[in-house]
Amino acid sequence: MTIAETSKKYGLTADTLRYYERIGLIPPVPRTKGGIREYDEESCRWIELMKCMRSAGVQIEALIEYSALCRQGEGTEERRKEILMEQRALLLGRMERMQQSLDRLDYKIANYDKILRDNQC
């Protein structure tokens, strides 16, 4: 796939895809003889992973390290797992804070529902 097709498929700008490649979030994308990026299945799997991780708020620095370790291959599995576990713990903390915010909003909405019901009588 071309960068334009890949951009459209994943809802990322071409600049974002180039940036991900430049900083090492995704491995170097294969190129045609003319130097045009040609995203293959492996490239797309990396994009999907990084898009998922970024939407979950996983830190770019952690993803850069994780991606580099993946490219290094065997012997890096333990550190890769540590990175994922660290990011998971951070995500759980964000989710707990979000749940608290949601609970507070629900409480406030319920109070307004009660006030509005009482005013109708």
DSSP file (Angstrom, degrees, kcal/mol; ACC not computed):
  #  RESIDUE AA STRUCTURE BP1 BP2  ACC     N-H-->O    O-->H-N    N-H-->O    O-->H-N    TCO  KAPPA ALPHA  PHI   PSI    X-CA   Y-CA   Z-CA
    1    1 A M              0   0    0      0, 0.0    38,-2.6     0, 0.0     2,-0.1   0.000 360.0 360.0 360.0 147.2    0.0    0.0    0.0
    2    2 A T     >  -     0   0    0     36,-0.2     4,-2.4     1,-0.1     5,-0.2  -0.296 360.0-103.9 -77.0 170.7    1.1    3.5   -0.6
    3    3 A I  H  > S+     0   0    0     34,-0.4     4,-2.6     1,-0.2     5,-0.2   0.862 123.1  53.3 -65.3 -34.8    1.5    6.0    2.2
    4    4 A A  H  > S+     0   0    0      2,-0.2     4,-2.2     1,-0.2    -1,-0.2   0.924 111.1  45.1 -66.1 -43.7   -1.8    7.7    1.1
    5    5 A E  H  > S+     0   0    0      2,-0.2     4,-2.5     1,-0.2    -2,-0.2   0.904 115.4  47.3 -65.3 -41.6   -3.7    4.4    1.2
    6    6 A T  H  X S+     0   0    0     -4,-2.4     4,-2.2     2,-0.2     6,-0.3   0.906 110.2  53.0 -66.6 -42.0   -2.2    3.5    4.5
    7    7 A S  H  X>S+     0   0    0     -4,-2.6     5,-1.5     1,-0.2     4,-1.2   0.926 112.6  44.4 -57.7 -47.3   -3.0    6.9    5.9
    8    8 A K  H  <5S+     0   0    0     -4,-2.2     3,-0.3     1,-0.2    -2,-0.2   0.916 111.7  53.0 -65.0 -44.2   -6.6    6.6    4.9
    9    9 A K  H  <5S+     0   0    0     -4,-2.5    -1,-0.2     1,-0.2    -2,-0.2   0.884 120.4  31.2 -60.5 -41.0   -6.9    3.0    6.2
   10   10 A Y  H  <5S-     0   0    0     -4,-2.2    -1,-0.2     2,-0.2    -2,-0.2   0.447 103.9-120.1-102.3  -1.2   -5.6    3.8    9.7
   11   11 A G  T  <5S+     0   0    0     -4,-1.2     2,-0.4    -3,-0.3    -3,-0.2   0.841  71.8 125.4  67.6  31.9   -6.8    7.4   10.0
   12   12 A L      < -     0   0    0     -5,-1.5    -1,-0.3    -6,-0.3    -2,-0.2  -0.923  62.9-111.8-119.7 147.2   -3.3    8.8   10.5
   13   13 A T     >  -     0   0    0     -2,-0.4     4,-2.2     1,-0.1     5,-0.2  -0.363  25.0-116.5 -73.3 158.9   -1.7   11.5    8.4
   14   14 A A  H  > S+     0   0    0      1,-0.2     4,-2.5     2,-0.2     5,-0.2   0.878 118.9  56.4 -60.3 -37.1    1.1   10.7    6.1
   15   15 A D  H  > S+     0   0    0      1,-0.2     4,-2.5     2,-0.2    -1,-0.2   0.896 105.8  50.0 -61.5 -40.1    3.2   13.0    8.3
   16   16 A T  H  > S+     0   0    0      2,-0.2     4,-2.9     1,-0.2    -2,-0.2   0.914 109.9  50.3 -65.2 -42.6    2.4   10.9   11.3
   17   17 A L  H  X S+     0   0    0     -4,-2.2     4,-1.9     2,-0.2    -2,-0.2   0.918 112.5  46.6 -62.2 -43.1    3.3    7.7    9.5
   18   18 A R  H  X S+     0   0    0     -4,-2.5     4,-2.9     2,-0.2    -2,-0.2   0.909 112.6  50.9 -63.3 -41.6    6.7    9.2    8.5
   19   19 A Y  H  X S+     0   0    0     -4,-2.5     4,-2.6     2,-0.2     6,-0.3   0.928 107.4  52.5 -61.9 -46.8    7.2   10.5   12.1
   20   20 A Y  H  X>S+     0   0    0     -4,-2.9     5,-2.2     1,-0.2     6,-1.4   0.898 113.9  44.1 -56.3 -41.2    6.5    7.0   13.5
   21   21 A E  H ><5S+     0   0    0     -4,-1.9     3,-0.6     4,-0.2    -2,-0.2   0.921 111.9  52.4 -69.9 -43.7    9.1    5.5   11.2
   22   22 A R  H 3<5S+     0   0    0     -4,-2.9    -2,-0.2     1,-0.2    -1,-0.2   0.883 113.8  41.8 -62.5 -40.2   11.6    8.3   11.8
   23   23 A I  H 3<5S-     0   0    0     -4,-2.6    -1,-0.2    -5,-0.1    -2,-0.2   0.515 118.3-108.2 -88.7  -3.6   11.5    8.0   15.6
   24   24 A G  T <<5S+     0   0    0     -3,-0.6    -3,-0.2    -4,-0.6    -4,-0.1   0.629  80.5 127.3  92.2  13.2   11.5    4.2   15.5
   25   25 A L  S   <S+     0   0    0     -5,-2.2    -4,-0.2    -6,-0.3    -5,-0.1   0.882  84.8  26.5 -68.1 -35.9    7.9    3.4   16.6
   26   26 A I  S    S-     0   0    0     -6,-1.4    -2,-0.3    -9,-0.1    -1,-0.2  -0.952  98.1-105.3-122.1 147.4    7.6    1.3   13.5
   27   27 A P        -     0   0    0      0, 0.0    -5,-0.1     0, 0.0    -2,-0.1  -0.195  59.1 -68.3 -63.0 161.8   10.4   -0.4   11.7
   28   28 A P        -     0   0    0      0, 0.0     3,-0.1     0, 0.0    15,-0.0  -0.269  56.3-123.9 -53.2 133.0   11.7    1.0    8.4
   29   29 A V        -     0   0    0     -3,-0.1    10,-0.1     1,-0.1    -3,-0.0  -0.617  27.5-106.1 -82.7 135.7    9.0    0.6    5.8
   30   30 A P        -     0   0    0      0, 0.0     8,-3.1     0, 0.0     2,-0.3  -0.239  39.3-150.7 -57.9 150.8   10.0   -1.2    2.6
   31   31 A R  B     -A   37   0A   0      6,-0.2     6,-0.2    -3,-0.1     2,-0.0  -0.902  10.8-116.7-126.3 154.1   10.5    1.0   -0.4
   32   32 A T    >   -     0   0    0      4,-2.6     3,-2.1    -2,-0.3     6,-0.0  -0.236  45.3 -93.8 -74.2 173.1   10.1    0.6   -4.2
   33   33 A K  T 3  S+     0   0    0      1,-0.3    -1,-0.1     2,-0.1    -2,-0.0   0.799 129.9  56.5 -59.3 -27.4   13.1    1.0   -6.4
   34   34 A G  T 3  S-     0   0    0      2,-0.1    -1,-0.3     1,-0.0    -2,-0.0   0.422 122.6-107.1 -84.8   1.1   12.1    4.6   -6.8
   35   35 A G  S <  S+     0   0    0     -3,-2.1     2,-0.3     1,-0.3    -2,-0.1   0.543  70.5 144.2  87.5   7.5   12.2    5.1   -3.0
   36   36 A I        -     0   0    0      1,-0.1    -4,-2.6   -34,-0.0    -1,-0.3  -0.641  56.5-110.3 -82.3 134.5    8.4    5.2   -2.5
   37   37 A R  B     -A   31   0A   0     -2,-0.3     2,-0.4    -6,-0.2   -34,-0.4  -0.396  30.9-168.4 -62.8 137.1    7.2    3.7    0.8
   38   38 A E        -     0   0    0     -8,-3.1     2,-0.3   -36,-0.1   -36,-0.2  -0.859  13.1-146.4-131.9  96.6    5.3    0.5    0.2
   39   39 A Y        -     0   0    0    -38,-2.6     2,-0.1    -2,-0.4   -10,-0.0  -0.472  20.0-171.6 -70.9 121.6    3.5   -0.6    3.4
   40   40 A D     >  -     0   0    0     -2,-0.3     4,-2.4     1,-0.0     5,-0.2  -0.360  42.7 -83.9-101.5-175.0    3.4   -4.4    3.7
   41   41 A E  H  > S+     0   0    0      1,-0.2     4,-2.3     2,-0.2     5,-0.2   0.897 128.3  50.4 -59.6 -42.2    1.5   -6.6    6.1
   42   42 A E  H  > S+     0   0    0      2,-0.2     4,-2.1     1,-0.2    -1,-0.2   0.924 110.1  49.8 -63.7 -43.9    4.2   -6.4    8.7
   43   43 A S  H  > S+     0   0    0      1,-0.2     4,-2.3     2,-0.2    -1,-0.2   0.917 111.2  50.1 -58.9 -42.9    4.3   -2.6    8.5
   44   44 A C  H  X S+     0   0    0     -4,-2.4     4,-2.7     2,-0.2    -1,-0.2   0.871 106.8  53.9 -66.3 -37.3    0.6   -2.5    8.9
   45   45 A R  H  X S+     0   0    0     -4,-2.3     4,-2.3     2,-0.2    -1,-0.2   0.913 109.8  48.6 -62.6 -40.9    0.7   -4.8   12.0
   46   46 A W  H  X S+     0   0    0     -4,-2.1     4,-2.8     2,-0.2     5,-0.2   0.911 110.7  50.2 -64.3 -42.0    3.2   -2.3   13.5
   47   47 A I  H  X S+     0   0    0     -4,-2.3     4,-2.8     2,-0.2     5,-0.2   0.930 110.5  49.9 -62.1 -45.2    1.0    0.6   12.7
   48   48 A E  H  X S+     0   0    0     -4,-2.7     4,-2.3     2,-0.2    -1,-0.2   0.918 112.4  47.7 -58.7 -44.9   -2.1   -1.1   14.2
   49   49 A L  H  X S+     0   0    0     -4,-2.3     4,-2.8     2,-0.2    -2,-0.2   0.942 114.5  45.0 -62.2 -48.5   -0.1   -1.9   17.4
   50   50 A M  H  X S+     0   0    0     -4,-2.8     4,-2.8     1,-0.2     5,-0.2   0.878 112.3  51.3 -67.0 -37.2    1.2    1.6   17.8
   51   51 A K  H  X S+     0   0    0     -4,-2.8     4,-2.3    -5,-0.2    -1,-0.2   0.926 113.0  46.5 -63.9 -43.3   -2.1    3.2   17.0
   52   52 A C  H  X S+     0   0    0     -4,-2.3     4,-1.2    -5,-0.2    -2,-0.2   0.937 114.8  46.2 -62.1 -48.2   -3.8    1.0   19.7
   53   53 A M  H  <>S+     0   0    0     -4,-2.8     5,-2.6     1,-0.2     3,-0.3   0.904 113.3  48.6 -64.6 -42.2   -1.0    1.7   22.2
   54   54 A R  H ><5S+     0   0    0     -4,-2.8     3,-1.5     1,-0.2    -1,-0.2   0.891 108.1  54.0 -66.3 -38.5   -1.1    5.5   21.6
   55   55 A S  H 3<5S+     0   0    0     -4,-2.3    -1,-0.2     1,-0.3    -2,-0.2   0.771 106.6  53.5 -67.6 -22.4   -4.9    5.7   21.8
   56   56 A A  T 3<5S-     0   0    0     -4,-1.2    -1,-0.3    -3,-0.3    -2,-0.2   0.478 123.0-109.6 -85.9  -3.4   -4.5    4.0   25.2
   57   57 A G  T < 5 +     0   0    0     -3,-1.5    -3,-0.2     1,-0.3    -2,-0.1   0.634  56.9 166.3  87.0  14.1   -2.1    6.7   26.3
   58   58 A V      < -     0   0    0     -5,-2.6    -1,-0.3    -6,-0.2     2,-0.1  -0.438  44.9-103.1 -65.5 136.7    1.1    4.5   26.2
   59   59 A Q     >  -     0   0    0      1,-0.1     4,-2.0    -2,-0.1     3,-0.2  -0.326  16.9-134.8 -67.0 138.1    4.1    6.8   26.4
   60   60 A I  H  > S+     0   0    0      1,-0.2     4,-2.7     2,-0.2     5,-0.2   0.884 105.2  56.9 -59.1 -40.9    6.0    7.3   23.1
   61   61 A E  H  > S+     0   0    0      1,-0.2     4,-2.1     2,-0.2    -1,-0.2   0.905 107.5  47.9 -59.9 -41.3    9.4    6.7   24.9
   62   62 A A  H  > S+     0   0    0      1,-0.2     4,-2.7     2,-0.2    -1,-0.2   0.893 112.3  49.4 -65.9 -39.8    8.2    3.3   26.1
   63   63 A L  H  X S+     0   0    0     -4,-2.0     4,-2.8     2,-0.2    -2,-0.2   0.863 108.4  52.8 -69.5 -35.1    7.0    2.4   22.6
   64   64 A I  H  X S+     0   0    0     -4,-2.7     4,-2.4     2,-0.2    -2,-0.2   0.942 112.9  44.4 -63.2 -46.4   10.3    3.5   21.0
   65   65 A E  H  X S+     0   0    0     -4,-2.1     4,-2.5    -5,-0.2    -2,-0.2   0.932 114.1  50.0 -62.9 -45.0   12.2    1.3   23.5
   66   66 A Y  H  X S+     0   0    0     -4,-2.7     4,-2.3     1,-0.2    -2,-0.2   0.931 111.6  48.1 -58.9 -47.2    9.8   -1.6   23.0
   67   67 A S  H  X S+     0   0    0     -4,-2.8     4,-1.9     1,-0.2    -1,-0.2   0.903 111.4  50.0 -62.1 -42.7   10.0   -1.4   19.2
   68   68 A A  H  X S+     0   0    0     -4,-2.4     4,-1.5     1,-0.2    -1,-0.2   0.905 110.5  50.4 -62.9 -41.6   13.8   -1.3   19.3
   69   69 A L  H  X S+     0   0    0     -4,-2.5     4,-1.5     1,-0.2    -1,-0.2   0.885 106.9  54.5 -64.9 -38.2   13.9   -4.3   21.5
   70   70 A C  H  < S+     0   0    0     -4,-2.3     3,-0.2     1,-0.2    -1,-0.2   0.915 108.0  49.4 -60.4 -42.3   11.6   -6.2   19.2
   71   71 A R  H  < S+     0   0    0     -4,-1.9    -1,-0.2     1,-0.2    -2,-0.2   0.811 105.2  58.2 -68.2 -28.9   14.0   -5.5   16.3
   72   72 A Q  H  < S-     0   0    0     -4,-1.5     2,-0.2     1,-0.2    -1,-0.2   0.833  96.5-167.1 -69.2 -30.9   16.9   -6.7   18.4
   73   73 A G    ><  +     0   0    0     -4,-1.5     3,-1.2    -3,-0.2    -1,-0.2  -0.569  41.2  35.1  89.4-143.6   15.1  -10.1   18.8
   74   74 A E  T 3  S+     0   0    0     -2,-0.2     0, 0.0     1,-0.2     0, 0.0  -0.073 109.8  36.1 -55.5 146.8   15.9  -12.9   21.2
   75   75 A G  T 3  S+     0   0    0      0, 0.0    -1,-0.2     0, 0.0     4,-0.2   0.320 100.4  78.9  93.6  -7.1   17.2  -12.0   24.7
   76   76 A T    <>  +     0   0    0     -3,-1.2     4,-2.4    -7,-0.2     5,-0.2   0.333  58.7 101.5-111.1   4.8   15.0   -8.9   25.0
   77   77 A E  H  > S+     0   0    0      1,-0.2     4,-2.5     2,-0.2     5,-0.2   0.883  78.8  52.9 -61.3 -40.9   11.7  -10.6   25.9
   78   78 A E  H  > S+     0   0    0      1,-0.2     4,-2.3     2,-0.2    -1,-0.2   0.934 111.5  45.1 -63.2 -45.2   11.9   -9.9   29.6
   79   79 A R  H  > S+     0   0    0      2,-0.2     4,-2.5     1,-0.2    -1,-0.2   0.894 111.4  53.7 -65.4 -38.7   12.5   -6.2   29.2
   80   80 A R  H  X S+     0   0    0     -4,-2.4     4,-2.2     1,-0.2    -1,-0.2   0.929 109.6  48.0 -60.0 -43.7    9.7   -6.0   26.6
   81   81 A K  H  X S+     0   0    0     -4,-2.5     4,-2.6     1,-0.2    -2,-0.2   0.909 109.7  53.1 -63.0 -41.8    7.4   -7.7   29.1
   82   82 A E  H  X S+     0   0    0     -4,-2.3     4,-2.9     2,-0.2     5,-0.2   0.917 107.8  51.0 -58.7 -44.5    8.5   -5.2   31.8
   83   83 A I  H  X S+     0   0    0     -4,-2.5     4,-2.5     1,-0.2     5,-0.2   0.942 111.9  46.5 -58.8 -47.9    7.7   -2.3   29.5
   84   84 A L  H  X S+     0   0    0     -4,-2.2     4,-2.2     1,-0.2    -1,-0.2   0.891 112.9  49.4 -63.5 -39.2    4.2   -3.6   28.8
   85   85 A M  H  X S+     0   0    0     -4,-2.6     4,-2.2     2,-0.2    -1,-0.2   0.904 111.0  49.9 -66.9 -40.7    3.6   -4.3   32.4
   86   86 A E  H  X S+     0   0    0     -4,-2.9     4,-2.0     1,-0.2    -2,-0.2   0.930 113.4  45.7 -61.4 -45.4    4.7   -0.8   33.4
   87   87 A Q  H  X S+     0   0    0     -4,-2.5     4,-2.4     1,-0.2    -1,-0.2   0.850 109.9  55.1 -68.3 -34.0    2.5    0.8   30.8
   88   88 A R  H  X S+     0   0    0     -4,-2.2     4,-2.7    -5,-0.2    -1,-0.2   0.920 107.1  50.2 -62.8 -44.1   -0.4   -1.5   31.8
   89   89 A A  H  X S+     0   0    0     -4,-2.2     4,-1.9     1,-0.2    -2,-0.2   0.908 111.2  48.7 -62.2 -42.0   -0.1   -0.2   35.4
   90   90 A L  H  X S+     0   0    0     -4,-2.0     4,-2.1     2,-0.2    -1,-0.2   0.908 111.3  50.3 -63.1 -41.3   -0.1    3.4   34.2
   91   91 A L  H  X S+     0   0    0     -4,-2.4     4,-2.6     1,-0.2    -2,-0.2   0.907 107.8  52.7 -64.1 -42.5   -3.2    2.7   32.1
   92   92 A L  H  X S+     0   0    0     -4,-2.7     4,-2.3     1,-0.2    -1,-0.2   0.901 108.3  51.7 -60.3 -39.8   -5.0    1.1   35.0
   93   93 A G  H  X S+     0   0    0     -4,-1.9     4,-2.1     2,-0.2    -1,-0.2   0.917 110.5  47.5 -62.5 -43.2   -4.3    4.2   37.1
   94   94 A R  H  X S+     0   0    0     -4,-2.1     4,-2.5     1,-0.2    -2,-0.2   0.898 111.0  52.0 -63.6 -39.8   -5.7    6.4   34.4
   95   95 A M  H  X S+     0   0    0     -4,-2.6     4,-2.5     2,-0.2    -2,-0.2   0.897 108.3  50.7 -65.0 -39.3   -8.8    4.2   34.1
   96   96 A E  H  X S+     0   0    0     -4,-2.3     4,-2.1     2,-0.2    -1,-0.2   0.921 111.8  47.5 -63.2 -43.5   -9.4    4.4   37.8
   97   97 A R  H  X S+     0   0    0     -4,-2.1     4,-2.0     1,-0.2    -2,-0.2   0.891 112.2  49.9 -65.3 -38.3   -9.2    8.2   37.7
   98   98 A M  H  X S+     0   0    0     -4,-2.5     4,-2.7     2,-0.2    -2,-0.2   0.897 108.8  52.2 -65.8 -39.8  -11.5    8.3   34.7
   99   99 A Q  H  X S+     0   0    0     -4,-2.5     4,-2.8     2,-0.2    -2,-0.2   0.898 108.2  51.4 -63.8 -39.3  -14.0    6.0   36.5
  100  100 A Q  H  X S+     0   0    0     -4,-2.1     4,-2.1     2,-0.2    -1,-0.2   0.911 111.1  48.0 -62.4 -41.6  -13.9    8.3   39.5
  101  101 A S  H  X S+     0   0    0     -4,-2.0     4,-2.5     2,-0.2    -2,-0.2   0.917 111.9  49.4 -64.5 -43.0  -14.7   11.3   37.2
  102  102 A L  H  X S+     0   0    0     -4,-2.7     4,-2.7     1,-0.2    -2,-0.2   0.914 109.8  51.5 -62.2 -43.2  -17.5    9.4   35.5
  103  103 A D  H  X S+     0   0    0     -4,-2.8     4,-2.2     1,-0.2    -1,-0.2   0.899 110.3  49.3 -60.4 -40.8  -19.0    8.4   38.9
  104  104 A R  H  X S+     0   0    0     -4,-2.1     4,-2.5     2,-0.2    -2,-0.2   0.917 111.0  49.2 -66.2 -42.9  -18.9   12.1   39.9
  105  105 A L  H  X S+     0   0    0     -4,-2.5     4,-2.8     2,-0.2     5,-0.2   0.925 110.6  50.4 -61.4 -44.1  -20.6   13.2   36.7
  106  106 A D  H  X S+     0   0    0     -4,-2.7     4,-2.6     1,-0.2    -1,-0.2   0.907 110.5  50.5 -59.7 -41.7  -23.2   10.5   37.1
  107  107 A Y  H  X S+     0   0    0     -4,-2.2     4,-2.0     2,-0.2    -2,-0.2   0.929 111.9  46.7 -61.5 -46.3  -23.8   11.8   40.7
  108  108 A K  H  X S+     0   0    0     -4,-2.5     4,-2.2     2,-0.2    -2,-0.2   0.909 112.5  49.7 -64.4 -42.2  -24.1   15.4   39.5
  109  109 A I  H  X S+     0   0    0     -4,-2.8     4,-2.6     1,-0.2    -1,-0.2   0.917 109.3  52.1 -62.4 -43.4  -26.5   14.4   36.7
  110  110 A A  H  X S+     0   0    0     -4,-2.6     4,-2.2    -5,-0.2    -1,-0.2   0.883 107.9  52.5 -61.4 -37.9  -28.7   12.4   39.1
  111  111 A N  H  X S+     0   0    0     -4,-2.0     4,-2.5     2,-0.2    -1,-0.2   0.922 110.1  47.3 -63.1 -43.4  -28.9   15.4   41.4
  112  112 A Y  H  X S+     0   0    0     -4,-2.2     4,-2.8     2,-0.2     5,-0.2   0.884 109.1  54.4 -66.6 -36.7  -30.0   17.6   38.5
  113  113 A D  H  X S+     0   0    0     -4,-2.6     4,-2.3     2,-0.2    -1,-0.2   0.923 110.5  47.0 -58.7 -43.9  -32.6   15.0   37.5
  114  114 A K  H  X S+     0   0    0     -4,-2.2     4,-2.8     2,-0.2    -2,-0.2   0.931 112.3  49.0 -64.2 -46.3  -33.9   15.1   41.0
  115  115 A I  H  X S+     0   0    0     -4,-2.5     4,-1.9     1,-0.2    -2,-0.2   0.920 112.8  47.5 -59.3 -45.9  -34.0   18.9   41.1
  116  116 A L  H  X S+     0   0    0     -4,-2.8     4,-0.8     2,-0.2    -1,-0.2   0.878 112.8  48.8 -66.2 -38.0  -35.8   19.0   37.8
  117  117 A R  H >X S+     0   0    0     -4,-2.3     3,-0.8    -5,-0.2     4,-0.6   0.933 111.8  49.3 -65.0 -45.2  -38.4   16.4   38.8
  118  118 A D  H >< S+     0   0    0     -4,-2.8     3,-0.6     1,-0.2    -2,-0.2   0.832 107.7  54.8 -65.0 -32.5  -39.0   18.2   42.1
  119  119 A N  H 3< S+     0   0    0     -4,-1.9    -1,-0.2     1,-0.2    -2,-0.2   0.707 100.5  60.7 -74.0 -19.6  -39.6   21.5   40.3
  120  120 A Q  H <<        0   0    0     -4,-0.8    -1,-0.2    -3,-0.8    -2,-0.2   0.690 360.0 360.0 -81.1 -17.6  -42.2   20.0   38.0
  121  121 A C    <<        0   0    0     -3,-0.6    -1,-0.2    -4,-0.6    -2,-0.1   0.472 360.0 360.0 -82.2 360.0  -44.5   19.1   40.9
